[in-house]
Amino acid sequence: MQVSLQNFSTMVENMAAAVQGACSSLIDLTVGSVLRAVLEATASVALWLQYMVLQVLSMTRLATSTGSDVDSWVGDFGMTRLPAAGASGMVIMTSFNPSAQASTVPTGAIVRTSDGTQSFAVTGGPYVRTQEEASISVPVVATVAGTSGNIQAGLASVLGTAIAGIDTVTNPSAFTGGSAAETDAALRTRFISFMNTRAQATEQALGYAISSVQQGLTFAITENVTAAGTSLPGYVQVVVDDGSGSPEAALLQSIAAAIDLVRPVGVTVNVAGPVLQAASITVSITSDGSVTSSSLQTLISDALTTYINGLSVGQILRYSRIAGLCYDASSAVTNVQDVQLNGGSEDLGGAAGSVVRTGTINVVVST
């Protein structure tokens, strides 16, 4: 439906023309006249009604709805927006005097960033540091879901919960996995897949089932071939990764349950994690000196890590892409040389059911 919209001035002009056309004598419509004031007041009400009509029209179509209206729209079909996910990682808790006593790290113990803006809770505990150990490594997850929990290494350095026998804490690696709630655009796209796969047992239907379990999943579907490469009619191999390279068993079980609702009768579907291929990179960088060597190393390492860990199942890490990522990381990079990927210059990945993730990254900077 195409709506013809009018602004305030156009409404007043059209009203004035209609009034003048209906009268046999000249009408006073100058600024400040009573009739002009009546027409302008009426136009203001008409403008508000026009706005309300547009609001109603936008809410009656998914393509133009936003926010809670999108949720309400897809909710009528049994769909819900995928929630935000909390970042997670490992922290190392250390005692200055480990021989004095053992320590118990309880589930839910809080670790914070130095500025206090982000908090993380210990999961899966309790964990015990014996008197023979100076440190203990424990998993934590952000208390508030979202991308803000994806912090760099070394930022989680404050104990928010007092733990006897634990003096310091730090995260040796960056926290990852935090994501915002599904966007309106992503939910609309998934709704299209939802409608297109009703009463179907197609590859697209399996893909929709997988994508509806959790955000950030990549997958590869292989039909009539087992993981070992043997031909087997009626067998479907699904390899799924959540970005970690090693998805948890509980996630794989959830995906298998979702697929089971849409798979064809008589077809066997096996859900598994990918074969992890670690990418170890060494690169020499020449800098113009406008950025410190340590900062440049961090920028390049983060750029490489973000790109590699974003590769999907079966996607190839191109050797030639590494130099481009280094140049894009900072304008201070003037030359990239001696690039090695797993000790050579060959591409990595591409095999069915495999995924490439970051291994060790060594960046050497010179000016």
C-alpha positions in Angstrom: 0.0 0.0 0.0 1.4 3.4 -1.1 0.5 6.2 1.3 0.6 9.8 -0.1 2.1 11.9 2.7 1.7 15.7 3.2 3.7 18.1 5.4 2.1 20.8 7.5 2.4 23.6 4.9 0.9 21.4 2.2 -2.1 20.5 4.4 -2.8 24.2 5.2 -2.5 25.2 1.5 -4.9 22.4 0.4 -7.4 23.4 3.2 -7.2 27.0 2.2 -7.8 26.2 -1.4 -10.8 24.1 -0.5 -12.3 26.8 1.7 -11.7 29.5 -0.9 -13.2 27.3 -3.7 -16.3 26.7 -1.7 -17.0 30.4 -1.1 -18.4 33.0 -3.5 -16.6 35.9 -1.9 -13.0 36.6 -0.9 -12.0 34.9 2.4 -9.4 36.4 4.8 -6.7 33.8 5.2 -3.8 36.1 6.1 -1.5 35.1 9.0 -3.2 35.9 12.3 -6.7 35.7 11.0 -9.3 33.5 12.8 -9.9 31.2 9.8 -6.2 30.8 9.2 -5.8 29.8 12.9 -8.6 27.2 12.6 -7.0 25.7 9.4 -3.6 25.5 11.0 -5.0 23.8 14.2 -6.9 21.3 12.0 -3.7 20.7 10.0 -1.8 20.0 13.2 -4.3 17.3 14.2 -4.3 15.8 10.7 -0.5 15.7 10.8 -0.6 13.7 14.1 -3.3 11.4 12.6 -1.0 10.8 9.6 1.9 9.9 11.9 -0.3 7.4 13.8 -1.4 5.8 10.5 2.3 5.4 9.6 3.0 3.8 13.0 0.2 1.3 12.6 1.3 0.4 9.1 4.9 -0.1 10.2 3.8 -2.4 13.0 1.6 -4.6 10.7 4.6 -5.6 8.5 7.7 -7.4 9.7 9.9 -5.6 7.2 9.1 -2.3 8.8 8.7 -3.3 12.5 11.4 -2.6 15.0 12.3 -3.7 18.5 9.5 -5.3 20.6 7.2 -5.1 17.6 9.4 -7.5 15.7 9.3 -9.8 18.8 5.6 -9.7 18.9 5.3 -10.3 15.1 7.4 -13.4 15.0 6.0 -14.5 18.4 2.7 -15.3 16.7 4.5 -18.0 14.8 6.3 -19.4 17.8 9.6 -17.8 17.2 11.7 -15.9 19.7 14.8 -13.6 19.4 18.1 -15.4 20.2 19.4 -13.9 23.5 22.7 -12.3 24.1 25.6 -14.5 25.2 28.2 -13.8 28.0 31.9 -13.8 27.3 33.9 -16.5 28.9 37.6 -17.5 29.5 40.1 -18.7 32.1 41.7 -16.7 34.9 44.7 -17.6 37.0 44.4 -17.1 40.8 47.7 -16.9 42.6 48.9 -17.0 46.3 51.9 -15.1 47.5 52.4 -17.8 50.2 51.1 -21.1 48.8 52.6 -23.3 51.5 50.7 -21.5 54.3 47.3 -23.0 53.4 45.2 -24.5 50.6 42.5 -22.4 49.0 38.9 -23.2 47.8 37.5 -21.1 44.9 33.7 -21.3 45.1 31.3 -21.3 42.3 30.1 -17.7 41.7 33.2 -16.0 43.0 33.5 -12.7 41.3 36.5 -11.3 39.3 36.4 -7.8 38.0 38.3 -5.5 35.6 40.5 -2.9 37.1 38.0 -0.1 36.3 35.1 -2.1 37.8 33.0 -2.0 34.7 33.0 -5.7 33.9 32.4 -8.6 36.3 32.9 -12.3 35.8 31.7 -15.3 37.9 33.5 -18.6 38.4 31.6 -21.5 36.9 31.7 -25.2 37.4 33.4 -25.1 40.8 34.4 -25.3 43.5 38.1 -25.6 42.7 40.8 -26.4 45.2 44.4 -25.0 45.2 46.5 -27.3 47.2 49.4 -26.2 49.4 51.9 -27.4 46.8 50.4 -25.2 44.1 51.1 -21.5 43.8 48.3 -20.9 41.2 45.1 -22.4 40.0 43.3 -21.8 36.7 39.5 -21.6 36.8 36.8 -20.8 34.2 34.7 -17.7 34.4 31.7 -16.2 32.5 30.5 -12.6 32.3 27.7 -11.8 34.7 26.1 -9.5 32.1 25.7 -11.0 28.6 26.9 -9.0 25.6 30.0 -8.0 23.7 31.3 -5.7 26.5 32.6 -8.9 28.2 35.1 -9.6 25.4 38.1 -8.1 27.1 41.8 -8.3 26.3 44.3 -10.4 28.2 45.4 -9.0 31.6 42.3 -6.8 32.2 40.5 -9.1 34.7 42.8 -8.3 37.6 40.6 -7.6 40.6 39.2 -10.1 43.1 35.6 -9.1 43.7 35.1 -11.9 46.2 37.6 -12.4 49.0 39.1 -15.9 48.9 41.4 -17.1 51.7 44.8 -18.0 50.3 44.3 -16.1 47.0 46.1 -12.8 46.5 46.0 -12.0 42.8 44.1 -12.8 39.7 44.6 -12.2 36.0 43.4 -13.5 32.6 46.3 -14.7 30.5 44.2 -14.8 27.3 41.4 -12.6 26.0 37.8 -13.4 26.9 35.6 -14.3 23.9 32.2 -15.5 23.1 30.2 -12.5 24.2 27.5 -11.4 21.7 24.6 -9.1 21.7 21.0 -10.2 21.3 19.9 -11.1 17.8 19.4 -7.9 15.8 16.1 -7.1 14.1 17.7 -7.7 10.7 19.0 -11.1 11.7 15.7 -12.1 13.2 13.9 -11.1 10.0 16.3 -13.1 7.9 15.8 -16.1 10.2 12.0 -15.7 10.0 12.3 -16.0 6.2 14.2 -19.3 6.6 11.6 -20.4 9.2 8.7 -19.9 6.7 10.6 -21.4 3.8 11.3 -24.6 5.6 7.9 -25.4 7.1 6.9 -29.0 6.4 10.2 -29.6 4.6 13.1 -31.9 5.4 15.7 -30.1 3.3 19.2 -29.0 3.9 17.9 -25.5 4.4 15.5 -26.8 7.1 18.4 -28.4 8.9 20.4 -25.2 8.7 17.5 -23.2 10.2 17.3 -25.7 13.1 21.0 -25.3 13.8 20.9 -21.5 13.6 18.0 -21.3 16.0 19.9 -23.0 18.8 22.5 -20.2 19.4 24.0 -17.2 17.7 27.5 -17.4 16.1 27.3 -21.0 14.9 28.9 -22.1 11.6 28.3 -25.5 10.2 28.8 -27.8 7.2 26.3 -30.5 6.1 27.5 -33.5 4.1 24.9 -36.0 2.7 25.3 -39.8 2.1 28.9 -39.8 3.3 30.2 -40.7 6.7 32.9 -38.7 8.6 35.4 -41.3 7.4 34.5 -40.7 3.8 32.6 -43.9 3.3 29.5 -43.8 1.1 26.3 -44.4 3.1 22.9 -43.5 1.6 20.6 -41.9 4.1 23.4 -40.7 6.4 23.9 -37.0 7.1 27.0 -35.6 8.8 26.7 -32.2 10.4 29.8 -30.5 11.7 29.2 -27.5 13.9 31.4 -24.9 15.5 30.6 -22.1 18.0 33.8 -20.2 17.3 35.8 -22.0 19.9 36.9 -24.9 17.7 35.7 -27.3 20.3 32.0 -26.9 21.1 30.7 -28.4 24.3 28.8 -31.7 24.3 25.7 -30.0 25.7 25.6 -27.7 22.7 26.0 -30.5 20.2 23.2 -32.4 22.0 20.9 -29.4 21.7 21.6 -29.1 18.0 21.0 -32.8 17.5 17.6 -32.4 19.2 16.7 -29.4 17.1 17.6 -31.3 13.9 15.7 -34.3 14.9 12.5 -32.3 14.7 13.0 -31.5 11.0 15.0 -34.5 9.7 13.4 -36.9 7.2 12.1 -40.2 8.4 14.6 -43.0 7.8 17.6 -40.6 7.7 20.3 -40.7 10.3 21.9 -37.4 11.3 25.2 -37.3 13.2 26.2 -34.0 14.9 29.8 -33.5 15.8 32.4 -30.8 16.5 35.0 -29.9 13.9 38.6 -31.2 13.5 40.6 -28.3 14.9 43.5 -27.0 12.8 45.7 -24.5 14.7 47.2 -21.7 12.8 50.7 -20.7 14.1 51.9 -17.5 12.5 55.3 -15.7 12.5 55.6 -12.4 10.8 58.2 -9.6 10.7 56.9 -6.0 10.6 58.6 -2.8 9.7 57.1 0.3 11.4 57.3 4.0 10.8 57.8 4.5 14.6 54.5 6.4 15.1 53.2 3.5 17.3 55.2 1.7 20.0 56.4 -1.8 19.1 54.3 -3.4 21.9 51.1 -1.6 20.8 51.7 -2.6 17.2 52.3 -6.2 18.2 49.0 -6.2 20.0 47.1 -4.5 17.2 48.4 -7.1 14.6 47.9 -10.0 16.9 44.3 -9.0 17.7 43.6 -8.5 14.0 44.9 -11.9 13.0 43.1 -13.6 15.9 39.8 -11.9 15.1 39.9 -12.9 11.5 41.1 -16.5 12.0 38.6 -17.2 14.8 35.9 -15.9 12.6 36.4 -18.5 9.9 33.6 -20.9 9.4 33.7 -24.7 9.2 35.5 -25.8 6.1 36.7 -22.3 5.2 40.4 -21.9 4.1 42.9 -19.6 5.8 44.7 -18.1 2.8 48.4 -17.5 3.3 48.3 -14.4 1.2 45.6 -12.9 3.5 47.9 -12.6 6.4 50.0 -9.8 5.0 46.9 -7.8 4.2 45.6 -8.2 7.7 48.8 -6.8 9.1 48.7 -3.8 6.8 45.1 -3.2 7.7 45.8 -3.4 11.4 47.6 -0.1 11.6 48.8 2.7 9.3 52.2 2.5 11.1 53.0 -0.7 9.2 55.3 0.1 6.3 56.4 -3.4 5.3 55.4 -7.0 6.0 57.9 -9.8 5.3 59.0 -13.3 6.4 55.4 -14.5 6.8 55.2 -18.1 7.9 52.0 -20.1 8.4 52.7 -23.3 10.3 56.3 -23.0 9.2 55.5 -22.6 5.5 53.7 -20.7 2.9 50.7 -23.0 2.2 47.1 -22.3 2.8 45.5 -24.0 5.8 42.1 -25.7 6.2 39.4 -26.4 3.7 39.0 -30.1 4.6 35.4 -31.2 5.2 34.6 -31.0 8.9 37.7 -29.0 9.8 38.0 -25.5 11.2 41.0 -23.2 11.5 41.6 -21.4 14.8 44.4 -19.3 16.2 47.5 -21.0 17.6 50.6 -19.1 18.5 51.2 -15.7 16.9 54.7 -14.2 16.9 55.0 -10.6 15.6 58.5 -9.1 15.3 58.6 -5.3 14.9 61.5 -3.2 13.7 61.8 0.4 12.6 
